[in-house]
Amino acid sequence: MKPLFTVHAGEYLLGSHIEHSMPGVNVWVPSKDTGVDLLVSDRRNRRTVSLQAKFSKDYLLTRMGHKFQKPLRACGWWIINWDKLRGSRANFWVFVLHGFKRHTFDFVVVPQRELQKRLRSIHGPGTKKIQVFLWVTEGKKCWETRGLERGKADKRRIVEGQYRHRFRNFTKWLNNWEPIKKRLKC
């Protein structure tokens, strides 16, 4: 039996956050799976933005050593199907991170094409499934940490605020709703 209506946690948290932080917009849930989890429109339903929501439990307390726990807000892990990302109709992919230790929510709102470009640069072409580890620091920085060249040394630089890498830095999209507001003109 197929459920009549289901929304997963990431979709709910994302939709709820948008409704509270952008009064006047409408959030829509598609009736079938088209690769778009939420559609957001302006109050007159003339402009729209499509979103793909990706939720992860917080791996901060279960996978990180004690020295990394204090400077990090949340650590998420996703497996992205390259073909689905490349063929996605969503304007933005939104990674929802729920930091359990400090009861925080962070959203990494990345344009679909930019996400493709960055993941290809970090993980190389030809990979069917890409594992993505996003870390959000207390200093409000966001990094993709899967497969770091120098392993623990690079992780230490991230938590100390000293790491630099053009494609791994996702801070520009951390809790940045401006591109969506701009498209909706709100």
C-alpha positions in Angstrom: 0.0 0.0 0.0 1.4 3.4 -0.9 0.9 6.2 1.6 -1.5 8.9 0.6 0.8 11.7 1.7 4.3 11.7 3.1 6.8 14.5 3.7 10.2 13.6 5.1 11.8 15.5 7.9 14.1 17.6 5.7 11.2 18.7 3.6 9.1 19.6 6.6 11.9 21.5 8.3 12.8 23.4 5.2 9.2 24.3 4.3 8.5 25.4 7.9 11.7 27.5 8.0 10.8 29.2 4.7 7.3 30.0 5.9 8.5 31.6 9.1 11.5 33.5 7.6 9.8 34.7 4.4 6.3 35.8 5.3 4.1 36.1 2.3 5.6 33.3 0.2 3.7 30.1 -0.5 5.3 26.6 -0.1 3.9 23.8 -2.2 4.4 20.1 -2.0 4.2 18.2 -5.4 1.7 15.4 -5.6 4.3 13.1 -7.3 8.0 12.6 -7.2 9.5 14.7 -10.0 12.9 15.4 -8.4 11.5 18.6 -6.8 10.6 18.3 -3.2 9.2 21.8 -2.6 8.0 24.6 -4.8 8.1 28.1 -3.4 6.2 31.0 -5.0 5.7 34.6 -4.3 2.4 35.7 -2.7 0.7 36.1 -6.1 2.1 32.8 -7.4 3.7 34.5 -10.4 7.4 33.6 -9.6 8.6 30.2 -8.4 11.7 28.5 -7.1 12.0 24.7 -7.0 13.9 23.0 -4.2 15.4 19.6 -3.6 15.7 18.9 0.2 18.4 16.7 1.6 18.3 15.9 5.4 20.9 14.2 7.5 21.0 13.3 11.1 23.8 15.0 13.0 27.0 12.9 13.1 28.8 15.3 15.4 28.3 13.3 18.6 28.6 9.9 17.2 31.5 10.2 14.7 33.7 13.1 15.8 36.4 13.0 18.3 36.0 15.2 21.4 38.5 17.8 20.2 36.3 18.5 17.1 32.9 18.6 19.0 33.2 22.0 20.6 34.0 24.1 17.5 31.5 22.4 15.3 27.7 23.0 15.2 26.7 20.1 13.0 28.1 17.4 10.7 25.9 15.9 8.0 26.4 13.0 5.6 24.7 12.4 2.3 25.1 10.0 -0.6 24.3 11.9 -3.9 23.4 10.0 -7.0 25.4 11.8 -9.7 22.8 11.1 -12.5 20.0 12.4 -10.3 22.0 15.6 -9.5 22.9 16.1 -13.1 19.3 15.6 -14.3 17.7 17.5 -11.4 15.0 20.0 -12.3 15.4 21.8 -8.9 16.8 25.3 -9.0 18.5 24.8 -5.6 19.5 21.8 -3.5 19.1 22.5 0.2 21.1 20.4 2.7 19.3 20.5 6.1 21.6 20.0 9.1 20.0 19.6 12.5 22.7 20.1 15.2 21.4 18.0 18.1 24.0 19.1 20.7 23.1 22.8 20.5 19.6 22.4 19.0 20.5 24.3 15.8 19.3 24.2 12.3 21.4 25.1 9.4 20.5 25.2 5.7 23.0 25.0 2.9 21.2 26.5 -0.1 23.2 25.7 -3.2 22.2 26.3 -6.9 22.0 23.0 -8.6 24.6 23.8 -11.3 27.1 25.1 -8.7 26.7 22.0 -6.7 27.5 19.9 -9.7 30.6 21.9 -10.5 31.9 21.8 -7.0 31.3 18.1 -6.4 32.9 17.2 -9.8 35.9 19.3 -8.8 36.2 17.7 -5.4 35.4 14.1 -6.1 36.3 13.8 -9.8 34.2 12.7 -12.8 33.0 9.1 -13.3 31.7 8.5 -9.8 28.1 7.2 -9.7 27.5 8.0 -6.1 29.2 10.8 -4.3 29.5 10.9 -0.5 29.2 14.4 0.8 30.2 15.4 4.4 29.2 18.9 5.3 30.6 20.4 8.5 29.2 23.7 9.9 31.5 25.4 12.4 30.6 27.6 15.4 32.4 30.3 13.4 29.5 30.0 10.8 31.7 28.4 8.1 30.6 25.4 6.0 33.0 22.9 4.5 32.7 19.7 2.4 35.1 17.4 4.2 34.9 14.0 2.5 38.2 12.8 1.2 40.4 15.7 2.5 43.9 15.4 1.1 45.6 15.8 4.5 43.0 14.0 6.6 43.1 15.0 10.3 45.5 17.9 9.6 43.0 19.5 7.3 40.1 18.8 9.7 42.1 20.5 12.5 42.6 23.5 10.2 38.8 23.6 9.5 37.9 23.7 13.2 40.6 26.3 13.9 39.3 28.5 11.1 42.6 28.3 9.1 41.6 26.0 6.2 41.3 27.3 2.7 40.0 25.5 -0.4 38.0 27.2 -3.2 35.7 24.3 -4.0 35.2 22.8 -0.6 34.1 26.1 1.0 30.3 26.1 1.1 30.0 29.1 3.4 28.6 31.4 0.7 25.4 29.2 0.8 25.2 28.6 4.5 21.8 30.0 5.6 21.8 32.3 2.6 18.2 32.8 1.4 19.0 35.9 -0.7 19.2 34.0 -4.1 15.7 32.6 -3.4 14.3 36.0 -2.3 15.8 37.6 -5.4 14.2 35.1 -7.7 10.8 35.6 -6.0 11.4 39.4 -5.7 10.4 39.4 -2.1 
